[in-house]
Amino acid sequence: MSKLVIVGTIAFDAIETPFGKTDKILGGAATFIGLAASHFKINAAAVSVVGGDFPQEYLNLLKDRNIDIEGVDIVKEGKTFFWSGKYHNDMNTRDTLITELNTLADFKPVVPENYRDAEVVMLGNLHPIIQSSVLDQMKEKPKLVVLDTMNFWMDSALNDLHKVIERIDVITINDEEARQLTGEYSLVVAARKIHSMGPKYVVIKKGEHGALLFHNSHMFYAPALPLEEVFDPTGAGDTFAGGFAGYLAKTEDYSFENMKNAVIYGSTLASFCVEKFGTERMLNLKDDEVLKRMQEFKQLTQFNIELL
Amino acid sequence: MSKLVIVGTIAFDAIETPFGKTDKILGGAATFIGLAASHFKINAAAVSVVGGDFPQEYLNLLKDRNIDIEGVDIVKEGKTFFWSGKYHNDMNTRDTLITELNTLADFKPVVPENYRDAEVVMLGNLHPIIQSSVLDQMKEKPKLVVLDTMNFWMDSALNDLHKVIERIDVITINDEEARQLTGEYSLVVAARKIHSMGPKYVVIKKGEHGALLFHNSHMFYAPALPLEEVFDPTGAGDTFAGGFAGYLAKTEDYSFENMKNAVIYGSTLASFCVEKFGTERMLNLKDDEVLKRMQEFKQLTQFNIELL
């Protein structure tokens, strides 16, 4: 199996949804990506930064799941990145209430020596210059670089974003962001434009409507599992990305056909993430629950038609 | 194969989209349902009403496709139902500009004698009392009754709507309407509530996001084929319903497993409908084009995962 480098925030989140609210709880892109990827029992390393206020027990949650945390810089005199948000009733839109960058403001990621030859790199949502600096540290071009980003960087650092997008293999982006990045409403046309920016594979996340995978003229559409209740969407996108990258690192098969499976694994893991606040559900997720839900996913999507 | 009764409007539509606008063209639920169902070369009859202004050549378009039009009442002194609408740039929302009920205001559907023993009845969107009156005319309970409806009847005739919903097997409804009918945001919970109103099968149409089929605890999710361009969404829902009901009438297998295939056929036919204004694409649709797109649908959705 391949080694996986995970770059992203490790954070405190405070979340309010129609179902309730939390105090500061464990969050951050690298956290969700790591927890999802750890399901595959691969060798993975998190590259991130936290402050002196960050509990060792939270870091141990990653370490216990075989995520190397040598690359997590602990800035003793600093504070951990903090995000607070409130979801609207439809759970698809949210307001950011507080963003305190804290130690993230000066984050200079350092990939541990032992992971500079990793085959797979998952760049969680961060400033594109930080994402690029991780790729600069790799000894050779990784077999697969997956990048997540958001509209904030399109507004504030578009040139830098284009520079890192040129260097990656897969971009994961939501539908509105794909439209913003390309100026195209049709996701088919938007994906084609993004291909021309560099990535050979484009994953467009549509939340409760599932995810699309594009590779030239090939398309794959994985629906999201319809749920009785979405309790807290925080981290669902990162969990999807972690499942996607983790599965590919595990199987070492970076073909379009196998990426379909990676999308299904990502969607499956994300369907658990939203069932509880923050990381709670992912921290208590058992292998047999994942297997059972994968089978539900098959039931949900597979058909055996006789063409008339 | 089974006989299919199709009840719904036959109309003039005038449509404006970001791509252009039409004069009065052929439209109406029964028209789109009939054109879609005719793909399966079954025995079908349209039950509808038009005015003396309706061109015989339009009726012949149905007749030529083996749709019996004995049940289409031609009110010589009346005018045909006319609808005009304008789509917004996102193609998901539209404004109704004109609704002239004309002969539809006094429509009393009469099912041709030869079709009163039909196994499958497709009730297109109409006043629920009119939909009920069709069921009253059937000699025995049909094997399958499919009903389409819309929010308008929830606002204006909810009791009558509940009475007809009690009598049917499958309801097709869009996501917003499912939420309005049940007061539930989660489509899983909404479908369960609709089950308790009568229908054993619930199809929730989500436009560009596909369609969900529910049957007790079973779910199936057919995505919509991602398109470069949606030219005109008019009739897509009816085309879906016509493909769904037509396929089931053809195969005479009303099981959940076979309804999955019916959903896929419906989605495939609807993906053509939106490519041109009104019925234009459906009138020129060849069998081999449908087969090819069915195969694209398989590519789009099918995966072969090894569960880890």
HADDOCK unambig.tbl for C-alpha pairs under 7 A between the chains (distance, minus, plus):
assign (segid A and resid 186 and name CA) (segid B and resid 228 and name CA) 5.70 0.50 0.50
assign (segid A and resid 186 and name CA) (segid B and resid 229 and name CA) 6.40 0.50 0.50
assign (segid A and resid 188 and name CA) (segid B and resid 226 and name CA) 6.39 0.50 0.50
assign (segid A and resid 188 and name CA) (segid B and resid 227 and name CA) 6.24 0.50 0.50
assign (segid A and resid 188 and name CA) (segid B and resid 228 and name CA) 5.27 0.50 0.50
assign (segid A and resid 189 and name CA) (segid B and resid 228 and name CA) 5.81 0.50 0.50
assign (segid A and resid 209 and name CA) (segid B and resid 209 and name CA) 5.92 0.50 0.50
assign (segid A and resid 219 and name CA) (segid B and resid 300 and name CA) 5.67 0.50 0.50
assign (segid A and resid 220 and name CA) (segid B and resid 300 and name CA) 4.39 0.50 0.50
assign (segid A and resid 220 and name CA) (segid B and resid 301 and name CA) 5.95 0.50 0.50
assign (segid A and resid 221 and name CA) (segid B and resid 223 and name CA) 6.79 0.50 0.50
assign (segid A and resid 221 and name CA) (segid B and resid 300 and name CA) 5.71 0.50 0.50
assign (segid A and resid 221 and name CA) (segid B and resid 301 and name CA) 5.65 0.50 0.50
assign (segid A and resid 222 and name CA) (segid B and resid 301 and name CA) 6.69 0.50 0.50
assign (segid A and resid 223 and name CA) (segid B and resid 221 and name CA) 6.78 0.50 0.50
assign (segid A and resid 223 and name CA) (segid B and resid 223 and name CA) 6.83 0.50 0.50
assign (segid A and resid 226 and name CA) (segid B and resid 188 and name CA) 6.38 0.50 0.50
assign (segid A and resid 227 and name CA) (segid B and resid 188 and name CA) 6.22 0.50 0.50
assign (segid A and resid 228 and name CA) (segid B and resid 186 and name CA) 5.72 0.50 0.50
assign (segid A and resid 228 and name CA) (segid B and resid 188 and name CA) 5.26 0.50 0.50
assign (segid A and resid 228 and name CA) (segid B and resid 189 and name CA) 5.80 0.50 0.50
assign (segid A and resid 229 and name CA) (segid B and resid 186 and name CA) 6.37 0.50 0.50
assign (segid A and resid 260 and name CA) (segid B and resid 303 and name CA) 6.46 0.50 0.50
assign (segid A and resid 261 and name CA) (segid B and resid 303 and name CA) 6.64 0.50 0.50
assign (segid A and resid 261 and name CA) (segid B and resid 305 and name CA) 5.64 0.50 0.50
assign (segid A and resid 291 and name CA) (segid B and resid 307 and name CA) 6.97 0.50 0.50
assign (segid A and resid 300 and name CA) (segid B and resid 219 and name CA) 5.65 0.50 0.50
assign (segid A and resid 300 and name CA) (segid B and resid 220 and name CA) 4.36 0.50 0.50
assign (segid A and resid 300 and name CA) (segid B and resid 221 and name CA) 5.69 0.50 0.50
assign (segid A and resid 301 and name CA) (segid B and resid 220 and name CA) 5.96 0.50 0.50
assign (segid A and resid 301 and name CA) (segid B and resid 221 and name CA) 5.64 0.50 0.50
assign (segid A and resid 301 and name CA) (segid B and resid 222 and name CA) 6.70 0.50 0.50
assign (segid A and resid 301 and name CA) (segid B and resid 301 and name CA) 6.79 0.50 0.50
assign (segid A and resid 302 and name CA) (segid B and resid 302 and name CA) 6.13 0.50 0.50
assign (segid A and resid 303 and name CA) (segid B and resid 260 and name CA) 6.46 0.50 0.50
assign (segid A and resid 303 and name CA) (segid B and resid 261 and name CA) 6.65 0.50 0.50
assign (segid A and resid 305 and name CA) (segid B and resid 261 and name CA) 5.64 0.50 0.50
assign (segid A and resid 307 and name CA) (segid B and resid 291 and name CA) 6.98 0.50 0.50
